[in-house]
Amino acid sequence: MTMRLRTALLTAGVTVAGGLALPAAAEAATVTCKPNYFTRTFYANTSLSGTPKKTDCDDAINQNYGSGSPLSGIAKDNWSMRWSLSRDFGSGGPFAFTAESQDGIRVYLDGVRKIDLWKNVSTTQRKTLNLTIPKGKHTLRIDFAAWTGNANVKFTYAPRTSATYDTTAPLTPAGIKAVYSTTTRKATVSWAKSPEMDLAGYRVYRRLQGTTTYTRVAQTTATSYADATPATGQVFYYEARAYDKAGRESTGTADLPVATVDKTAPDRVLGLSALGTTAGNSLTWRASSTDVHHYEVWAAPSGQPDPDGPALVLGTSYADTVADAGTAYTYTVHAIDGAGNISPVSDPVTVTRPGASTAPAPSAVQGEPVDALTHLVWTPAADPDTAVTGFRVYRRTSATGAWTLLGSAGASDTSYDDRSAPQGSAYYYVAAVDQQGAESVPSPAATVDRLTPATATGPLPPRLTLVSSGTTRSPITVTVKPGAGDEKRLLRGYAWNISGACGDSGLGGMATTSTITWTPPYNGPCMISVFAVDVYGRSGAQGSGLEFMVNR
């Protein structure tokens, strides 16, 4: 049996076994082909008319029948075939249709003829057509006729993938899903297969909730990816994008969130420092990770274990008021997050609480907040037995936090100005210093509450808008806003004065809202001057003014 005859028999649906050709089973009346396979029909004429001799499926058009018959029941001359399919062309774009045949071939797209080589020839004829196909589903039909002599046919259609021609980005992947496993701590992202014919693959991106920056975590040809999401207890968003052989990338899918388990310990505590005072040992450190719930402070005489366990601290400072004076204590700190993860231990720090001198502590410590500072005063002990050479002032910003040395005052001084006083509550104590530089016991602490932090300069000139220049029967109206850059400053109001030919409002006008109104007694030129006043009553060094004309 010749190879040509064997090929013809197989194409016709005849089984070849042991050198014998056996009839194929009767074909079904309706043929259902796989997606993107051609439906192929055989005709015993060149007009593709009448009842087909056979209908089957074909994954590619590339047959060479030589001078033989394509099918039992069809003569070797004057027969025809038709291939048809409907498929999704994705985003469409530039394609190349290539047809080769002996004898005739016609190619149709959505019923419109694109290639026409419909004639009896003695050699193979060829044609390539470059065209642009719109996105979505389209129908291909290829007709072939063999009149006499040899018969062969080939047709291909493929996207043109050079970036020079392909300027169309692929379609966004559909069917995006994201599932997180608390066991594997991975997020599995999946999506539907793209219909793009020039698809190169997919890219998976991740971003942290509350941010806009995406990180590419995968590039794959599969339709799913399992990402080892950071187990920080945070929410991450995933999206998928398709990219084609021209290097163009689709828009991203909808972002899908996954909530991770928190298995990540906070950062190691850094910057631990200690100050020994007669009020106790004060510890400060830099804040660890943003998800810290509290800190554990471990303390013990050097070389010994902590006898009663750690102190739990919510802030970044701690005052050990029970450390024994004259004994060196070693401290370490751990950060603990809300999930109970524990940071590595900090570097240790060792400090000794000094014993108090016999100098008497001052009394009646009080503080008064003003705009630029908090003014502290105290009463020194009368006729102390131990000479006092000066005073030291300490401050902390929480009732159990660490004390910080603010500064010193002379032996005859009874006040100190805290020019860095914070907003909110601050606590102060004063210690007397003897001739050896040793401190007394702390004075009773004073608490000072500030509405604003101490501010060296007064309010900026406000911004004014003239709403109405008024008449002798209607008011002048001016709106006021804080000066640019002063929007967060707490103000008591705005001091204002209107004067000129229109009359004089007099000094002492104070607006506690953003609107100033005044009805002038006369018409003529007028001017308003406005100064911002802070919550402690300090006026800005400069004000703002507007000139205008009051009509009758």
C-alpha positions as CSV (number, residue, x, y, z in Angstrom):
1,M,0.0,0.0,0.0
2,T,1.5,3.4,-1.0
3,M,1.8,6.2,1.6
4,R,-0.4,8.4,-0.5
5,L,-3.2,5.8,-0.5
6,R,-2.7,5.1,3.2
7,T,-3.0,8.9,3.9
8,A,-6.1,9.2,1.8
9,L,-7.8,6.3,3.5
10,L,-7.1,7.7,7.0
11,T,-8.3,11.1,5.9
12,A,-11.5,9.5,4.7
13,G,-12.2,8.0,8.1
14,V,-11.2,4.4,7.1
15,T,-9.2,2.3,9.5
16,V,-6.1,0.6,8.2
17,A,-5.0,-2.6,10.0
18,G,-2.8,-5.4,8.8
19,G,-2.6,-3.9,5.4
20,L,-6.4,-4.1,4.9
21,A,-8.8,-1.1,4.6
22,L,-11.8,-1.5,6.8
23,P,-14.9,0.7,6.5
24,A,-15.3,3.4,9.1
25,A,-18.4,3.4,11.3
26,A,-21.3,5.5,10.1
27,E,-20.9,9.1,11.0
28,A,-23.3,10.9,13.2
29,A,-25.8,13.3,11.5
30,T,-24.5,16.2,13.6
31,V,-20.8,16.7,14.4
32,T,-19.6,18.7,17.4
33,C,-16.0,19.8,17.3
34,K,-13.7,20.9,20.0
35,P,-13.3,24.6,20.5
36,N,-11.3,26.3,17.7
37,Y,-11.4,23.1,15.6
38,F,-12.7,23.4,12.0
39,T,-15.9,21.6,10.9
40,R,-14.9,20.0,7.6
41,T,-17.3,18.8,4.9
42,F,-16.5,16.8,1.7
43,Y,-18.5,17.2,-1.6
44,A,-18.5,15.1,-4.7
45,N,-18.6,18.2,-6.9
46,T,-16.7,21.5,-7.2
47,S,-19.7,23.7,-6.4
48,L,-19.8,22.6,-2.7
49,S,-23.5,21.8,-3.2
50,G,-25.8,18.9,-2.3
51,T,-25.4,16.6,0.7
52,P,-21.9,16.3,2.0
53,K,-20.3,12.9,1.6
54,K,-18.7,13.3,5.1
55,T,-18.5,15.8,7.9
56,D,-15.8,15.7,10.6
57,C,-13.4,17.9,12.6
58,D,-10.0,19.2,11.6
59,D,-7.5,21.0,13.9
60,A,-5.5,22.4,11.0
61,I,-5.8,22.8,7.2
62,N,-2.8,21.1,5.7
63,Q,-3.6,18.2,3.3
64,N,-1.9,16.8,0.3
65,Y,-4.0,14.2,-1.6
66,G,-1.8,13.9,-4.6
67,S,-3.7,12.5,-7.6
68,G,-5.9,10.3,-5.4
69,S,-9.4,10.6,-4.0
70,P,-9.8,12.2,-0.6
71,L,-12.6,9.9,0.5
72,S,-14.4,6.7,-0.5
73,G,-17.3,7.5,-2.7
74,I,-15.6,10.6,-4.2
75,A,-13.8,10.5,-7.6
76,K,-10.2,11.6,-7.8
77,D,-11.2,14.7,-9.9
78,N,-13.9,17.3,-9.5
79,W,-14.5,17.4,-5.8
80,S,-14.5,20.0,-3.0
81,M,-14.1,20.6,0.7
82,R,-15.2,23.3,3.1
83,W,-13.8,24.2,6.6
84,S,-15.6,26.6,9.0
85,L,-15.3,27.7,12.6
86,S,-16.4,30.5,14.9
87,R,-13.9,31.6,17.5
88,D,-13.0,34.5,19.9
89,F,-10.2,36.6,18.5
90,G,-9.7,38.3,21.9
91,S,-8.7,42.0,21.4
92,G,-8.2,41.4,17.7
93,G,-5.5,43.3,15.9
94,P,-3.2,42.6,13.0
95,F,-3.4,39.1,11.5
96,A,-1.9,37.3,8.5
97,F,-3.9,34.9,6.3
98,T,-1.8,32.5,4.2
99,A,-3.4,30.3,1.6
100,E,-1.7,27.6,-0.6
101,S,-3.6,25.3,-2.9
102,Q,-3.8,23.3,-6.0
103,D,-6.4,23.9,-7.3
104,G,-8.8,26.6,-6.1
105,I,-9.2,28.2,-2.6
106,R,-11.4,31.0,-1.2
107,V,-11.1,32.4,2.3
108,Y,-14.0,34.3,4.0
109,L,-14.1,36.3,7.2
110,D,-17.6,36.9,8.6
111,G,-19.0,36.0,5.2
112,V,-16.7,38.5,3.4
113,R,-14.3,37.1,0.8
114,K,-10.7,38.0,1.7
115,I,-8.7,35.6,-0.6
116,D,-9.8,34.4,-4.0
117,L,-7.6,31.9,-5.9
118,W,-10.5,30.0,-7.5
119,K,-9.1,28.3,-10.6
120,N,-7.7,25.1,-11.9
121,V,-3.9,25.1,-11.8
122,S,-1.1,22.8,-12.5
123,T,1.2,24.0,-9.7
124,T,0.5,25.2,-6.1
125,Q,-0.6,28.8,-5.9
126,R,0.0,31.0,-2.8
127,K,-1.2,34.2,-1.3
128,T,-0.6,36.0,2.1
129,L,-3.0,38.7,3.2
130,N,-2.3,41.1,6.1
131,L,-5.5,42.5,7.7
132,T,-6.9,43.8,11.0
133,I,-9.5,41.8,12.8
134,P,-11.8,43.6,15.3
135,K,-12.0,42.2,18.8
136,G,-14.5,39.5,19.7
137,K,-16.0,36.5,17.9
138,H,-15.7,36.0,14.2
139,T,-16.4,33.2,11.6
140,L,-13.8,31.8,9.2
141,R,-14.7,29.8,6.1
142,I,-12.3,28.2,3.7
143,D,-13.5,26.6,0.4
144,F,-11.3,24.3,-1.7
145,A,-12.0,22.8,-5.1
146,A,-9.9,20.1,-6.9
147,W,-10.7,19.9,-10.6
148,T,-8.0,17.7,-12.2
149,G,-4.6,16.4,-11.4
150,N,-2.9,16.7,-8.0
151,A,-4.7,18.2,-5.0
152,N,-3.3,19.9,-2.0
153,V,-4.5,22.7,0.4
154,K,-3.0,24.6,3.3
155,F,-4.4,27.6,5.2
156,T,-3.0,29.4,8.3
157,Y,-4.1,32.4,10.3
158,A,-1.9,34.0,12.9
159,P,-1.5,37.3,14.7
160,R,1.4,39.5,13.7
161,T,3.3,39.8,16.9
162,S,5.8,42.5,16.1
163,A,5.4,45.6,18.2
164,T,5.7,47.6,14.9
165,Y,2.3,46.2,13.8
166,D,0.6,45.1,17.0
167,T,-0.4,48.2,18.9
168,T,-3.4,46.6,20.7
169,A,-3.1,45.5,24.3
170,P,-4.6,42.1,25.2
171,L,-7.9,41.8,27.0
172,T,-8.0,41.9,30.7
173,P,-8.2,38.4,32.2
174,A,-11.7,37.4,33.3
175,G,-12.9,35.3,36.2
176,I,-10.3,36.6,38.8
177,K,-10.4,34.8,42.2
178,A,-8.2,34.9,45.2
179,V,-8.2,32.4,48.1
180,Y,-6.0,32.6,51.1
181,S,-4.9,29.5,53.1
182,T,-4.0,30.1,56.8
183,T,-2.3,26.7,56.8
184,T,0.2,27.3,53.9
185,R,0.0,31.1,54.3
186,K,-0.3,31.4,50.6
187,A,-2.8,33.3,48.4
188,T,-3.9,31.4,45.3
189,V,-4.9,33.7,42.5
190,S,-6.7,32.2,39.5
191,W,-8.4,33.5,36.3
192,A,-9.9,32.3,33.1
193,K,-7.8,31.4,30.1
194,S,-7.4,34.3,27.7
195,P,-8.8,34.0,24.2
196,E,-5.8,36.0,22.8
197,M,-4.0,34.2,20.0
198,D,-0.8,36.1,20.6
199,L,-0.8,35.6,24.3
200,A,2.6,35.4,25.9
201,G,1.5,34.9,29.5
202,Y,0.1,36.5,32.6
203,R,1.5,38.7,35.4
204,V,0.3,38.8,39.0
205,Y,0.6,42.0,41.0
206,R,0.2,42.6,44.7
207,R,-0.2,45.8,46.8
208,L,-0.7,46.5,50.5
209,Q,-4.0,47.9,51.6
210,G,-3.9,51.7,51.8
211,T,-1.1,52.0,49.3
212,T,-1.1,52.5,45.5
213,T,2.2,50.8,44.7
214,Y,2.0,47.4,43.0
215,T,4.7,44.7,43.2
216,R,4.9,42.1,40.4
217,V,5.0,38.7,42.2
218,A,4.7,36.3,39.3
219,Q,5.0,36.0,35.5
220,T,3.5,32.7,34.3
221,T,1.8,30.9,31.4
222,A,-0.5,29.1,33.8
223,T,-3.9,30.5,34.8
224,S,-3.2,30.4,38.6
225,Y,-0.4,31.3,41.0
226,A,0.1,30.6,44.7
227,D,1.9,33.6,46.3
228,A,3.6,33.3,49.7
229,T,2.0,36.5,51.0
230,P,3.8,38.1,53.9
231,A,2.2,36.8,57.1
232,T,1.9,40.2,58.7
233,G,-1.8,40.2,59.6
234,Q,-2.4,42.9,57.0
235,V,-4.7,42.9,54.0
236,F,-3.1,42.6,50.5
237,Y,-4.8,43.1,47.1
238,Y,-4.1,41.0,44.0
239,E,-4.8,41.6,40.4
240,A,-3.8,39.8,37.2
241,R,-2.8,41.2,33.8
242,A,-2.3,39.5,30.4
243,Y,0.7,40.4,28.2
244,D,1.2,39.5,24.5
245,K,4.2,38.6,22.3
246,A,4.6,42.3,21.3
247,G,5.2,43.1,25.0
248,R,1.9,44.9,25.5
249,E,0.2,44.5,28.9
250,S,-3.6,44.5,29.6
251,T,-5.2,46.6,32.2
252,G,-5.5,44.9,35.6
253,T,-8.4,42.9,36.8
254,A,-10.5,44.0,39.8
255,D,-8.3,44.0,42.9
256,L,-9.2,41.2,45.3
257,P,-8.3,41.4,49.0
258,V,-6.9,38.6,51.1
259,A,-6.5,39.0,54.9
260,T,-3.3,37.3,56.1
261,V,-2.5,35.7,59.4
262,D,0.0,37.5,61.6
263,K,3.1,35.4,62.1
264,T,5.6,38.2,61.8
265,A,7.3,39.5,64.9
266,P,7.7,43.2,65.4
267,D,11.1,44.8,64.7
268,R,13.8,44.6,67.3
269,V,13.7,47.5,69.7
270,L,16.5,49.9,69.0
271,G,17.9,53.0,70.7
272,L,17.3,51.8,74.3
273,S,18.9,54.3,76.7
274,A,18.7,54.9,80.4
275,L,19.0,57.8,82.8
276,G,19.5,57.3,86.6
277,T,17.8,60.0,88.7
278,T,16.7,60.2,92.3
279,A,13.1,59.7,91.0
280,G,14.1,56.3,89.6
281,N,15.7,54.9,86.4
282,S,14.2,56.3,83.3
283,L,14.3,54.3,80.0
284,T,13.5,55.5,76.5
285,W,13.6,53.7,73.1
286,R,12.6,54.2,69.5
287,A,9.2,52.8,68.4
288,S,9.3,49.4,66.8
289,S,6.9,48.3,64.1
290,T,3.6,50.0,63.5
291,D,1.6,47.0,64.7
292,V,3.1,46.9,68.3
293,H,0.5,46.5,71.0
294,H,2.8,46.9,74.0
295,Y,6.4,46.5,75.2
296,E,7.8,44.2,77.9
297,V,10.5,45.8,80.0
298,W,12.7,43.3,81.9
299,A,14.7,44.7,84.8
300,A,17.0,43.1,87.4
301,P,20.2,43.8,89.4
302,S,23.0,43.1,87.0
303,G,23.8,39.4,86.7
304,Q,20.5,38.3,88.2
305,P,17.1,37.3,86.7
306,D,14.1,39.5,86.8
307,P,12.5,38.5,90.1
308,D,8.9,39.4,89.3
309,G,8.6,39.4,85.5
310,P,8.4,42.2,83.0
311,A,6.6,45.5,83.2
312,L,4.0,46.0,80.4
313,V,4.4,49.4,78.8
314,L,2.2,51.0,76.1
315,G,4.5,53.8,75.2
316,T,8.2,54.1,74.4
317,S,9.4,55.1,77.8
318,Y,9.3,53.7,81.3
319,A,10.2,54.9,84.8
320,D,11.4,52.3,87.3
321,T,10.6,53.9,90.6
322,V,11.4,50.8,92.7
323,A,15.0,50.2,91.6
324,D,17.3,50.3,94.6
325,A,19.6,53.3,94.9
326,G,23.2,52.5,94.4
327,T,22.6,49.2,92.7
328,A,23.3,48.7,89.0
329,Y,20.3,47.4,87.1
330,T,20.3,45.9,83.6
331,Y,17.3,46.4,81.3
332,T,16.1,44.8,78.1
333,V,12.9,45.4,76.1
334,H,10.7,43.2,73.8
335,A,8.0,44.5,71.4
336,I,4.8,42.5,71.3
337,D,2.1,42.9,68.6
338,G,-1.6,42.2,68.7
339,A,-1.2,38.6,67.7
340,G,1.3,37.9,70.5
341,N,4.4,37.8,68.2
342,I,7.5,38.8,70.2
343,S,10.4,40.7,68.8
344,P,14.0,39.8,69.3
345,V,15.4,41.2,72.5
346,S,16.9,44.7,72.5
347,D,20.5,45.3,73.4
348,P,20.8,45.6,77.2
349,V,21.5,48.8,79.0
350,T,22.8,49.2,82.6
351,V,22.2,52.1,84.9
352,T,22.5,52.9,88.6
353,R,19.9,55.0,90.4
354,P,21.8,57.6,92.5
355,G,21.1,58.1,96.2
356,A,19.5,61.4,97.1
357,S,21.6,64.1,98.8
358,T,20.6,65.7,102.0
359,A,19.8,69.0,100.2
360,P,16.1,69.8,100.7
361,A,13.9,69.6,97.6
362,P,12.0,72.8,96.5
363,S,8.3,72.9,97.1
364,A,5.2,74.5,95.5
365,V,6.2,73.7,91.9
366,Q,3.7,75.2,89.5
367,G,3.4,75.8,85.8
368,E,1.5,78.3,83.6
369,P,1.2,77.8,79.9
370,V,1.5,80.9,77.6
371,D,1.9,81.1,73.9
372,A,5.6,80.6,73.5
373,L,6.4,78.6,76.6
374,T,5.4,77.0,79.9
375,H,6.6,79.1,82.8
376,L,7.6,77.0,85.9
377,V,8.0,78.5,89.4
378,W,9.0,76.9,92.7
379,T,9.8,77.8,96.3
380,P,13.3,76.9,97.6
381,A,13.7,75.5,101.1
382,A,14.4,78.2,103.7
383,D,17.8,78.1,105.4
384,P,18.8,74.6,104.2
385,D,21.4,72.8,106.2
386,T,23.1,71.6,103.0
387,A,24.3,74.3,100.6
388,V,22.3,74.4,97.3
389,T,24.2,75.3,94.2
390,G,21.4,75.1,91.7
391,F,18.3,73.3,90.5
392,R,17.6,70.7,87.8
393,V,14.2,70.6,86.0
394,Y,12.8,67.3,84.7
395,R,9.7,66.6,82.5
396,R,7.8,63.7,81.2
397,T,4.7,63.5,79.0
398,S,2.9,60.5,80.6
399,A,2.1,59.7,84.2
400,T,4.4,56.6,84.2
401,G,6.8,57.5,81.5
402,A,10.5,58.3,81.7
403,W,11.8,61.6,83.1
404,T,13.9,63.8,80.8
405,L,16.3,66.4,82.0
406,L,15.1,69.7,80.6
407,G,17.7,72.1,82.0
408,S,19.3,73.8,85.0
409,A,18.7,76.9,87.0
410,G,21.0,78.9,89.3
411,A,20.9,78.7,93.1
412,S,19.0,82.0,93.3
413,D,16.6,81.2,90.5
414,T,13.0,80.2,91.3
415,S,11.7,79.8,87.8
416,Y,12.4,78.1,84.5
417,D,10.8,78.5,81.0
418,D,10.1,75.3,79.0
419,R,10.1,76.5,75.4
420,S,9.6,73.0,74.0
421,A,6.5,72.2,76.0
422,P,4.3,69.8,74.1
423,Q,0.6,69.9,73.5
424,G,-1.4,68.0,76.2
425,S,-0.3,67.0,79.6
426,A,3.2,67.4,80.8
427,Y,4.6,66.6,84.3
428,Y,7.4,68.5,86.0
429,Y,9.6,68.1,89.0
430,V,12.6,70.1,90.3
431,A,15.6,68.7,92.3
432,A,18.1,70.8,94.3
433,V,21.8,70.2,93.6
434,D,24.4,70.3,96.3
435,Q,28.1,71.2,96.1
436,Q,29.1,67.7,94.9
437,G,26.5,67.8,92.1
438,A,24.3,65.3,93.8
439,E,20.5,65.8,93.5
440,S,17.9,66.0,96.3
441,V,14.8,63.9,96.3
442,P,12.3,65.0,93.6
443,S,9.9,67.8,94.5
444,P,6.2,67.0,94.3
445,A,5.3,66.9,90.6
446,A,3.3,69.6,88.9
447,T,1.0,68.8,85.9
448,V,0.5,71.4,83.2
449,D,-2.1,71.0,80.4
450,R,-1.5,72.9,77.1
451,L,-4.0,73.4,74.3
452,T,-1.1,73.9,71.8
453,P,2.6,73.2,71.8
454,A,4.9,76.1,72.8
455,T,5.3,78.2,69.7
456,A,8.1,80.7,69.2
457,T,6.3,83.0,66.8
458,G,2.8,84.5,66.8
459,P,0.1,83.7,64.3
460,L,0.6,84.6,60.6
461,P,-1.3,87.4,58.9
462,P,-4.8,86.1,58.1
463,R,-6.3,85.8,54.6
464,L,-9.2,88.2,54.0
465,T,-12.0,88.3,51.4
466,L,-14.2,91.3,50.9
467,V,-17.8,89.9,50.6
468,S,-19.6,93.2,50.7
469,S,-18.2,96.8,50.9
470,G,-21.5,97.8,52.6
471,T,-23.5,101.0,52.6
472,T,-24.8,103.3,55.3
473,R,-27.8,101.0,55.5
474,S,-26.1,97.6,55.1
475,P,-23.0,96.0,56.7
476,I,-19.5,95.6,55.5
477,T,-18.8,91.9,55.4
478,V,-15.3,90.3,55.3
479,T,-14.5,86.6,55.7
480,V,-11.3,85.6,57.4
481,K,-9.1,82.4,57.2
482,P,-5.9,81.5,59.0
483,G,-2.7,82.5,57.2
484,A,-1.3,80.0,54.7
485,G,0.6,77.4,56.8
486,D,-1.3,78.3,60.0
487,E,-4.4,76.2,59.3
488,K,-3.7,73.8,62.2
489,R,-2.9,76.5,64.8
490,L,-5.5,76.9,67.5
491,L,-6.8,80.5,67.4
492,R,-9.0,82.4,69.9
493,G,-10.2,84.7,67.1
494,Y,-9.4,87.8,65.0
495,A,-8.8,91.3,66.4
496,W,-10.1,93.9,63.9
497,N,-10.7,97.6,63.3
498,I,-12.4,99.4,60.4
499,S,-11.6,103.1,59.9
500,G,-11.6,105.8,57.3
501,A,-14.0,108.3,55.8
502,C,-16.7,105.7,56.4
503,G,-16.3,106.0,60.1
504,D,-14.3,104.2,62.9
505,S,-15.3,101.0,64.5
506,G,-13.0,101.6,67.4
507,L,-10.3,99.3,68.8
508,G,-11.1,96.1,70.6
509,G,-13.2,94.3,67.9
510,M,-12.8,90.5,68.3
511,A,-14.4,88.0,65.9
512,T,-14.6,84.5,67.1
513,T,-16.0,83.2,63.8
514,S,-14.7,83.5,60.2
515,T,-17.0,86.5,59.4
516,I,-16.6,90.2,60.4
517,T,-19.5,92.6,59.9
518,W,-19.9,96.3,60.7
519,T,-22.4,98.9,59.3
520,P,-20.6,102.2,58.6
521,P,-22.2,105.5,59.4
522,Y,-20.8,107.3,56.4
523,N,-19.9,106.6,52.8
524,G,-16.4,107.0,51.4
525,P,-13.0,105.2,51.4
526,C,-12.5,102.7,54.2
527,M,-9.9,100.2,55.4
528,I,-10.1,97.1,57.6
529,S,-7.1,95.7,59.6
530,V,-7.2,92.2,61.0
531,F,-4.7,90.3,63.3
532,A,-5.0,86.6,64.2
533,V,-5.0,85.9,68.0
534,D,-3.9,82.6,69.3
535,V,-5.6,80.6,72.1
536,Y,-3.3,82.2,74.7
537,G,-4.1,85.7,73.6
538,R,-1.0,86.5,71.6
539,S,-1.5,88.6,68.4
540,G,0.5,88.0,65.3
541,A,3.3,90.4,64.7
542,Q,1.7,91.3,61.3
543,G,-1.9,91.7,60.3
544,S,-3.7,91.9,57.0
545,G,-5.7,94.8,55.5
546,L,-8.2,95.6,52.8
547,E,-9.1,99.0,51.3
548,F,-12.5,99.5,49.7
549,M,-15.2,102.2,49.0
550,V,-18.5,102.4,51.0
551,N,-21.4,103.7,48.9
552,R,-24.5,105.5,50.0
